[in-house]
Amino acid sequence: MNGKWKMQIIFTLGKEGTLRYGEIKRRIKNITHKMLSKQLKELKSEGLILREEYPQIPPKVEYSLSKKGEALLPVCKYLCDWSKRFK
């Protein structure tokens, strides 16, 4: 799993639960729309998040952690805690 923002996205979805694109964007400071979109696509292709699209107008899309993503969450939390201790 490479990418500067992926761990933050996983951590955010793990903490907040299911979120829409704009909600993720508001919670992760300084990420651009282009980068968020790219990272979400990669996380989905890696099987770490789920993307649920609802057939309505306006379109509604929600993101959540997959079982594989949930299993990775403790590792993300550990690395986050570790980085805070050694800053």
N, C-alpha and C positions, 0 to 999 in steps of 0.2 A: 504494500500500500504506500504509494508515493504521492506527494502533493502537499503543499504547505497547509492547505485548509481542511483536508479530509478528516483529520483527527478532531478538529473543532466542530465540524458538521456532525460527526458521529456522537461526540460528547453532548452537543446541543440536542440532538434527537433523543439521546438516551435520557437526558435530564428533563426535557420538556414534553416528550412523547410525539405524537403525530403533529406535523406542522405543514403549513402551506409555504410556497416559495418565498413570498414576501415576509412571512414571519421569521423564516430562517435568515433572510437577508438583514432584517432589523436586529436580530440577536447576535450576529457575527459582524462586528465592526470592521470597517476598512476592506471588506471583500467586494470586488466589483461584480456587476451582474454577469459579465462574460465568464469570470472565474467561477462563480457559484454555479452557473449552469453547467460548465465543463466538469466541475468536481462532482456534482450530483449525477451526471451521466456516467462518469467513471465508477462511482460508488455503486450505482445500479448495475452496471455491467460486471462488476466484481462480486455481485450478490450480497453486498453489505447493507443496502437500503432497498425499500420497496417504494414504488411510485404508483399511486392509485389515482386514476383519471376518471372523473365523473362526467357523463354525457349531458351537459347542461350549458346554458348561455347565461352569463359568461362562463368560460371553462373553469373547472375547479380541479386542482391537482394537489394531492397530499403526499407527503413523504414520511416514512417511518423506518425504524430499524428492522431488518430481517432477523431471523434467528442467528444467522452467522454474525451479523452486526452486533446483536445483543451479547454474543459470546466474546466479542472483541472489546466491549465497553470497559470491563475491569482493567484490561491492559492499558487502554487510553487514560483511564483515571489514574492509574499508577504512574504512567509517564508524565502526566500533567503535574501530579504531586511532586515527583522527582525533580522536574524542571524548576518548580517554584523554590525548592530547597536549595538548589545550586545556582541560582541566578546571581 
